Amino acid sequence: MGMFSWKCRRCGCDLCEGELVRLAGTVQTYNGYGGSVGADNVACWHEICYQRSTTAEQLDQTPSESASNQGFGPAKLEFLPGFDPSKTVDNFHVLVHRLYDHAFLTESGLESQSEWDELRCEKEDGDQEFFQKLLATRSDEEQMLMIDEQQRMIVDEIGESPDSRSLRFENLNKALEAVRGYLPQEYTIHVYASQGSLSGAVYEFDQWPKGEKESYRFPISN
């Protein structure tokens, strides 16, 4: 399957893997790369956008614009299967993509998740005694218990990951206000939020040499 994807006919956002969409009349959870309908031109919507379109808009099968994201990127909360527009959204937290890494906003400011992941991998790869014991263990259950114990020991040594300690805010504006003083000159910022067990993006902004752009702010499907 080729590298292609589309924009929603109504809101104009790029379709992202995991979102509930309508492709050529078929409702499905988007899997990227154009979903299940192939590379031919096709009319595409987020399902919630389709339901909020007029009858004339729904009958218009003008092909959607191509999307450069190829179906990748953070799925937006309001487009996820099971999202309920009538219910509240909470647990807003901030992820900032900087040059060569990404960081979460914690009580200590922006902490690099990339550096933490690299350090964890170094600890895992350097524990040769653990790997010898793991290879000598034939039981899958025992192996999983050993891996879990190793992870706990690593966390005890290097601390909890930044993503597990990211600050939570009650709304989008408070999240943006809190991160403003920590932003570098070049970045992409994503704010995520939750509704029950669902978690997805509610805001995206780019600040790079090519220019700045607020490409998404929740909710857009009204």
C-alpha positions as CSV (number, residue, x, y, z in Angstrom):
1,M,0.0,0.0,0.0
2,G,1.4,3.4,-1.0
3,M,2.3,6.4,1.1
4,F,-0.8,8.6,0.9
5,S,-3.6,10.0,3.0
6,W,-6.3,12.7,3.0
7,K,-7.8,15.7,4.7
8,C,-11.3,15.7,6.2
9,R,-13.8,17.3,3.7
10,R,-15.4,19.4,6.5
11,C,-12.8,20.5,9.1
12,G,-9.7,20.3,6.8
13,C,-7.6,18.4,9.3
14,D,-5.3,15.6,8.2
15,L,-6.8,12.2,8.9
16,C,-4.7,10.4,11.6
17,E,-4.4,6.7,12.5
18,G,-6.9,5.7,15.2
19,E,-9.6,8.3,14.3
20,L,-13.1,7.3,13.3
21,V,-13.6,8.3,9.7
22,R,-15.9,7.8,6.7
23,L,-14.1,6.8,3.5
24,A,-16.1,6.4,0.4
25,G,-19.2,5.8,2.4
26,T,-17.7,3.2,4.8
27,V,-17.2,4.0,8.5
28,Q,-14.0,2.7,10.0
29,T,-11.1,3.3,12.4
30,Y,-8.4,4.9,10.2
31,N,-5.3,2.8,9.8
32,G,-3.2,5.4,7.9
33,Y,-2.0,5.0,4.3
34,G,-5.4,5.8,2.9
35,G,-7.4,3.3,5.0
36,S,-9.1,0.5,3.2
37,V,-10.1,2.2,0.0
38,G,-6.8,2.3,-2.0
39,A,-5.1,5.2,-3.6
40,D,-7.9,6.4,-5.9
41,N,-9.4,9.8,-5.2
42,V,-12.1,9.5,-2.6
43,A,-14.3,11.7,-0.4
44,C,-13.2,11.5,3.3
45,W,-14.6,12.8,6.5
46,H,-14.1,12.3,10.2
47,E,-17.4,10.6,11.1
48,I,-18.4,13.3,13.6
49,C,-17.8,15.9,10.9
50,Y,-19.9,13.9,8.4
51,Q,-22.8,13.7,10.8
52,R,-22.6,17.5,11.3
53,S,-22.6,18.2,7.6
54,T,-25.6,19.2,5.6
55,T,-27.3,16.7,3.3
56,A,-26.0,18.5,0.3
57,E,-22.4,18.3,1.7
58,Q,-22.8,14.6,2.4
59,L,-24.0,13.9,-1.1
60,D,-21.1,15.9,-2.6
61,Q,-18.4,13.3,-3.5
62,T,-15.7,15.7,-4.5
63,P,-12.4,14.0,-3.6
64,S,-10.7,15.1,-0.5
65,E,-7.4,17.0,-0.6
66,S,-4.3,14.9,-0.1
67,A,-2.6,15.1,3.3
68,S,1.2,15.3,3.7
69,N,1.1,13.4,7.1
70,Q,0.5,10.1,5.3
71,G,-1.9,9.1,8.1
72,F,0.7,9.6,10.9
73,G,0.6,12.1,13.8
74,P,-1.4,12.3,17.1
75,A,-5.0,11.3,16.8
76,K,-7.3,14.1,17.9
77,L,-9.5,13.4,20.9
78,E,-12.8,14.5,19.4
79,F,-12.4,12.2,16.4
80,L,-11.6,9.0,18.4
81,P,-14.2,6.2,18.4
82,G,-16.3,6.5,21.6
83,F,-15.8,10.3,22.1
84,D,-19.0,12.0,23.4
85,P,-19.2,15.7,22.7
86,S,-21.7,16.1,25.5
87,K,-19.3,14.9,28.2
88,T,-16.4,16.8,29.8
89,V,-12.7,16.7,28.9
90,D,-10.0,16.8,31.5
91,N,-6.3,16.0,32.3
92,F,-4.8,18.5,29.8
93,H,-1.0,17.9,29.6
94,V,1.7,19.3,27.3
95,L,4.3,17.6,25.0
96,V,6.8,19.8,23.2
97,H,8.8,18.5,20.2
98,R,12.2,20.3,20.0
99,L,15.0,19.8,17.6
100,Y,16.0,16.1,17.9
101,D,13.9,15.3,21.0
102,H,10.6,15.7,22.8
103,A,9.8,16.8,26.3
104,F,6.9,16.9,28.8
105,L,6.0,19.7,31.1
106,T,6.7,18.6,34.7
107,E,7.2,20.4,38.0
108,S,10.8,20.9,36.9
109,G,9.9,22.5,33.6
110,L,10.4,20.8,30.2
111,E,12.0,17.4,30.8
112,S,13.4,15.4,27.8
113,Q,11.6,12.1,27.3
114,S,14.1,11.3,24.6
115,E,17.0,11.5,27.0
116,W,15.2,9.5,29.7
117,D,14.4,6.7,27.1
118,E,18.1,6.7,26.0
119,L,19.3,6.3,29.6
120,R,16.8,3.5,30.2
121,C,18.0,1.7,27.1
122,E,21.6,2.0,28.3
123,K,20.7,0.5,31.6
124,E,18.8,-2.3,30.0
125,D,21.6,-3.1,27.4
126,G,24.4,-2.9,30.0
127,D,22.9,-5.5,32.4
128,Q,24.5,-8.6,30.9
129,E,23.9,-10.7,34.0
130,F,20.2,-10.1,33.6
131,F,20.2,-11.3,30.0
132,Q,22.1,-14.5,30.9
133,K,19.5,-15.2,33.6
134,L,16.7,-14.4,31.2
135,L,18.0,-16.8,28.5
136,A,18.4,-19.5,31.1
137,T,14.7,-19.2,32.1
138,R,12.3,-21.3,30.1
139,S,9.0,-20.2,31.5
140,D,7.4,-17.3,29.7
141,E,5.7,-16.2,32.9
142,E,9.0,-16.2,34.8
143,Q,10.6,-14.2,32.0
144,M,7.9,-11.6,32.2
145,L,8.3,-11.3,36.0
146,M,12.0,-10.9,35.5
147,I,11.5,-8.1,32.9
148,D,9.0,-6.3,35.2
149,E,11.5,-6.5,38.1
150,Q,14.3,-5.1,35.9
151,Q,12.1,-2.2,34.8
152,R,11.3,-1.4,38.5
153,M,15.0,-1.5,39.4
154,I,15.8,0.9,36.5
155,V,13.1,3.3,37.5
156,D,14.3,3.2,41.1
157,E,17.7,4.2,39.9
158,I,16.9,6.9,37.3
159,G,13.5,8.1,38.4
160,E,10.1,8.0,36.9
161,S,9.8,9.0,33.2
162,P,8.8,12.6,32.3
163,D,5.6,11.4,30.6
164,S,4.4,9.7,33.8
165,R,5.1,12.9,35.8
166,S,3.7,15.4,33.3
167,L,1.6,18.2,34.9
168,R,-2.2,18.0,34.5
169,F,-4.4,21.0,34.0
170,E,-8.1,21.6,34.0
171,N,-8.3,23.3,30.7
172,L,-6.4,24.1,27.5
173,N,-5.7,27.8,28.4
174,K,-4.1,26.9,31.7
175,A,-1.9,24.3,30.0
176,L,-0.7,26.8,27.4
177,E,-0.1,29.5,30.0
178,A,2.0,27.1,32.1
179,V,4.3,26.1,29.3
180,R,4.8,29.5,27.7
181,G,7.9,30.4,29.7
182,Y,9.7,27.2,28.9
183,L,9.3,27.1,25.1
184,P,12.5,27.2,22.9
185,Q,12.9,29.3,19.8
186,E,11.9,26.4,17.5
187,Y,9.3,23.8,18.5
188,T,6.0,22.0,17.9
189,I,3.6,21.9,20.8
190,H,0.9,19.3,21.3
191,V,-1.6,19.4,24.2
192,Y,-3.4,16.2,25.0
193,A,-6.5,15.6,27.1
194,S,-8.7,12.8,28.2
195,Q,-12.4,11.7,28.3
196,G,-12.7,8.6,30.4
197,S,-10.3,6.0,29.0
198,L,-9.8,8.0,25.7
199,S,-6.8,10.2,25.3
200,G,-5.9,12.3,22.3
201,A,-4.6,15.7,21.0
202,V,-6.6,18.9,21.6
203,Y,-4.1,21.5,20.4
204,E,-1.2,21.8,17.9
205,F,1.1,24.7,17.2
206,D,4.3,25.0,15.2
207,Q,7.1,27.6,15.6
208,W,9.9,26.9,13.2
209,P,12.1,29.0,10.8
210,K,9.6,28.3,8.1
211,G,7.0,30.2,10.1
212,E,4.4,29.7,12.8
213,K,1.0,28.1,12.6
214,E,-1.8,27.0,14.9
215,S,-3.0,24.0,13.0
216,Y,-5.6,22.7,15.5
217,R,-7.5,23.7,18.5
218,F,-10.3,21.7,20.2
219,P,-13.1,21.5,19.4
220,I,-13.1,21.9,15.6
221,S,-16.0,19.6,14.7
222,N,-18.9,21.8,16.0
